[in-house]
Amino acid sequence: MKLLVQIPCFNEADTLPDVIASIPRIIAGIDEVEILVIDDGSTDGTAEIARRAGAHHIVRHPRNRGLAAAFRTGVDACLSRGADIIVNTDGDNQYPQSDISRLVAPILAGHAEMVIANRQIERIAHFSPLKKTLQAVGSWVVRQVSRTSVPDAPSGFRAYSREAALRLNIVSAYSYTLETLIQAGVRRTAIAVVPVTVNPTRPSRLMGSTLTYIAHQTATIVRTYTMYEPLRIFSLVGAAVFLMGAFLCVRFLYFYVGGSPGHVQSLVLGATLAALGLQIALNGLLADVIAANRRLIEDILYRLRAREDR
């Protein structure tokens, strides 16, 4: 059983040596432990620091492409190097690497295909109340759309079985955490949660500002959920628009029957909204057919990846 610990990095030269040094090399049930660093266009010598610190593999992007791209590159590199389990951790030393053995235990026991560390946000002293609230609300929303019970959706400290990793498809250019969790929920992937504590770190580079963070994460949730559940989204939106139109049409009829002339604007707007609602619902049927084709394509990609990795 081979475990690869991947570390996406962007200018993490100061903390990366401590992260690599604290990764356990002996884990019960694991025969080999290797470390792979993804240098996402760093300018501080991260790749050389990683090499000197003992990383077994280094993959480098010529320029910064973002966390989601670095994660995707790392997963592909780990699979090509024969990983049976992949653990993703951060280069800022936020996560306790000693808990990697706990993180992979549910996969080794056959109880899960994906394991997510729960940072227990409410207990983190260096997180502001606003950040705790945003994380809690975001995780609740993701639980609803993914139909999972993961309490800490944005957590990047995760473990994937080879089977789960082969099925990952990342579309977002911002962050992979929410997208992969929604995918896993739709596919009914077996997910386990392991509580961990975290170390104080520098402010997140992913969260440039609160508004930017909310906008990006909201867009990721909506886009990913719509890709996998388009009929539900389009039906709800179409029904809401149609009902508004129907209400205005009924309003016109009420006044017309009551002998009050006019209110033609209500009839015109109502008919327009009703027609628009029906059109949205029909688009939902088309999107559902496209989603079915997407699932077929993802299955073909999975089979191709599995065949290439033999």
N, C-alpha and C positions, 0 to 999 in steps of 0.2 A: 504494500500500500504506500503510495507516494503522495506526499503533501507538498504543495507549493504555496508559499506565502507571498502574495504580490503586494507591492507598496507603490501606489501612484504618487509621484512627487513633483512639486514645482517649487524650486528654490527652498529645499529643506535640508541644506548642508549642515545647519547647526544642530538639528535634532535627529537626523537620520542615523548617525552612528549609534546613538542610544537605543533607537528602535530595533536596529539589526542585532545589536548585542543582547537585547532582552528577549528575542525570539527563542523559545525552547528548541533544542536540537533533538531531544529524546522525548517522544510522546508515545504512550501505550497504544498499541494497535497500528502504529505508523512505522514503516521500515525506513523511509527516507524523508528528510525534511530539507527543502531547498528554498532559497529566497530569490525572488525576482523583483527588480526595481524598474519602474517605468518612469524615466526622466522626461517630463512633459515640457521640453523646451527650456529647461532651467538655465540661468546665467551665472550661477554661483558655484559651478563645479560639482553639482549633485552626483553626476554619473561617476566621476573619479572618486569622490568621497564614498560612494556606495561600494565601489570596487575594493577600496582599501579596507572598508569596514567588514568585508566578507560576503557580499552578495554573490550568489552563484551565477545569476543571469542579469543582464542589464539591457533594456530596450529603450531607445531614445527617439523622441519626436524632435525634428529639426527646429520647430517652433511650438509655442504653447497652443494646444488645441482644446484644452478644457478637461475637467474631471471625467465626464462621461466617455470621451474618446480615449483617455488614458486607461480607464477601467476596461473598456472594450479591448484595447490593445493588449492589456495584461492577461485577460481571460484567454484570448487567442494564443498568446505566447505560452501560457501555462498548459493549455491543452496540447499544443504541439510538442511540449516537453514531457508528455506522459503523465500529467497530474491526475490522480484519482480523486483528490479533494483539493479545492482551492480556497484559501483564506485571504480575504481582502482586509488590509489595515491601512492606516494613514501614516504618513511620514512625519507628522508634527508631534508624535509621541502622546497623542490624546488617549489611546487605548492601552490597557495593560496586556502586554503580549503574553504574559504568563497564563492568561485565560484562554489561549488558543486551544489548549488541550480540552477545556470544557466546551469550547465552541464546536469542535469536531466530534465530540463524543456522541451526540444524537445521530450523526451520519454514520459513524462506525457501528452503532448499535442497530442501524437500519430503521430508526424511528423517524428520520427526516431526510429531505433532500436539500434543504436550505435552512440555515440557522442564522438568526439575527440577534446581535447583542443589544440588550436593553440597557441604555445608559442611566436609567432611572432619573430622568431629567429634573424631576421635582426636588431631588436631593443634591443637585450640582450647585455648589455655593457661588461659583464664578459666572454662572449664567444669570443674566438680568431677568427680572420678572416678565418683561416684554418677550424676550427670547423663549422663555419657558412656556409662555402662553401660545406663541406662534407654533412652537414644536408640538404642543399638546393638541391644538386645534388641527394642525396639518395631519398629525397622526390619526386623529379621529376621522377626518375626511377620507383618508386613504383606507382606513379600516372599513368604512361604509362602501366605497366603490370596489374594493378588492375582495370584500367578504372574508377578511382574515381578522385575527385578533392580535396583531403585532402592536405593542404599545409605543414603540420608538421607530417609526417608519424611516426617518432620515438617517438612522445609524448606518455608518459605513463599515463597521466591524462585522463581517459576515463570513460564513462558510458555505460553499456549494459543493455538492457531489458532482462527479464528472457528468452524469446524466443531466443534472439541472443546468450545469454550465454550457453544455452543448445546445441547450434549447434557448439560451439567452439571445435576445435580439434588441439592441439598444438603438433607439432612434433619436432620443433627446441629445442636444449638444451641450446641455447645462449640467445635469446631474442624473446619475443612473438609479439612485436609491428608490425613489418613488415608482419609476417606470418598471423596474424589475419586480417590485413587490406586487404591483397591479397585474403584471403578466403572470406571476406565480399564482395569484389568487384566481385568475380566470382559468388557468390550466389545472387548478386544484393540486398544486404542488404541496407536498408535505412540509410544513414549516414549523420549526421549533424556535423558542426564544430563551436566551440565556442572560440573566442579569449580571451586569458588570459595573465596576466603578471606573471613573475616568480621571486622568491627570489634568491639572490646569495647563492651558495652552494659550498661544497668541490668538487674537481675534481671527475668525474664519475669513479666508480670502474668497470663499464662495459667496458669502453674504456681504456684498459690497455695501448695500444699504437695505433697510427693512423693506421699502417699497419694491426694490428690484428683486429681492428674495421672494417676496409674496407673489409678484407678477410671474416670475420664472416657474416657481413651484406650482402655481395655479394653472398656468399654461400646460405644464407637463402632465398634471392630473387630468385635465380636460381632454388633451390630445390623446393620451394613452387610453383612457376609458372609452373615448369615442371610437378609437380604432378597434377595440375589442367588443364593445357593446353599442354599436351605432343605432340599431333599431330602437333600443330603449331610449336613447338620447333624443333621436329625431321624433319618435312618437310622443314623448312628453312635451317637447317644444311645439310640435305640430298641433297637439291637442290643446295646449294653452292658447296658441294663436287662433285656432278654430273657434274655441269657446268664447274668446273676446269678440270675434266677428259675429258669432251666433247671438251673443247678448245684444249687440248693436242692432242686428236685424230684428230681433224680438222687440227691442225698444221702439223701433220704427213702426212695427205692426201694432204695438200697444197704442201709440198715439194716433195712428191712422184709423184703427177701428173705433177709437174714442172720439173721432170727429175732429181731431186736431191736425190740420194740414201742415205740410212742411216736413222738417226733419229728414230731408232727402240725404243730407250729408251722412247721417247715421246709416242709412241703407247702403250708400256707396262704400263707405269705409268698412261696414260690417261684411258686405259681400266680398270686398277685396281681402280682408283678413281671413275670412272663411276659406276662400280659394287658396290663399297663401298657406294656411294651415294644412290643407289637403296636400298641397305641393310638397311641403316639408315632410309630411308623413310618407309620401311616395318616394321622396329622396332617401328616406330611411330604409325603405325596402331595397333600393339600389345599393345603398351603403352596406346593408347586411349581406348582400350577395358578394360585394367586394371583400368584406371581412371574411367570408367563407373561403374566398380565393386566397386571401392572405394566410389563413390557417393552413391551407394546402401548401402554399409556398414555404411557410415556416417548417412544415413537416419535411419537405424536400430538402431544405437547407440543413435541417438536423441530420437527415440520412447521409447527405454529402459530407458533413463534418465528421460524423461517426465513421464513415468509410475512409476519409483521409487520415484519421487518427489511428487507424489500425496498424 
